[in-house]
Amino acid sequence: MATAVQTQNNVTQRVTYGIVGGLAGGVVFGMMMGTMGMLPMVAGLVGSSAALIGFVIHMLISAFIGATFGLIFGARSESYGQGAVWGLIYGAVWWVLGPLLIMPVMMGMGPRFAAALETPMLMSLVGHLLFGLVTGLVYAWQVRR
């Protein structure tokens, strides 16, 4: 019984740390998206074009992605180096899943894999890597404090 409770507490802690890391990464990436004029496109996911709505949607997605980072990579991200590496990997995975697959499909455009080497998508890759890096580092910071 005590082991089950301890395991549940560990999972809850990893998810919580992941959410905090994801929100931190989301703020950094969101600022970058704001300067590039990308937030209205994110708002399009819910039928809006308002940058503020786009930022709110982006932050909700960031919290979810952070939670899943904690679940998947939390046990492997207890040092800053591990957090950075796994965060960068996770950011790259979400670059493929997000702007190349899920978002364009949701917006009726179909997958955008052919656009991966175009400048806007490469800038998106930089943003997703930055998001992952911040998420992983903030996660590791929470574990270490």
Steps between C-alpha positions, in 0.01 A plus 500: 500500500775747593680427172185575297453833679866587452476416128186715466673789678799463269278509189311802632828678573638424153181627334497814716868575431435435132209746493712770664784431256259503206352831609848652533594370155164618369559857616840512329372339178181709516701823506690379195174408326356840587787685339465285188124559476416131545249525785198585279566176308492305827174677585366360174485161668192625687360722224653826619771729365579687825861480612393485867280197430792345313725555800247343738462197272879479469538502879238228545683288244830579675362380834382174340832443322686577823286250692576231247870591516488435874327165447726380220839654580469607864689203641777565246523877555623541855818689410534813290686314227238228479218753509662700219558197277157343551337842470669566166398156373143554618490846341610350167233230525232763562625706205418201279172424677377860542563729202575228248219257581230575761445873452481502119273193502269671753490806275412295191837537324629146539851410622771755419809277494606641161522847659739387776804675347324829427609797712179529709518131590869523585421793729228284652761227555718750688201599713408140577861417592508806727169392653634150566827630642326735743247231595774246573718744694212630711393141567853409616519817712183400683633149565827638635358768731 
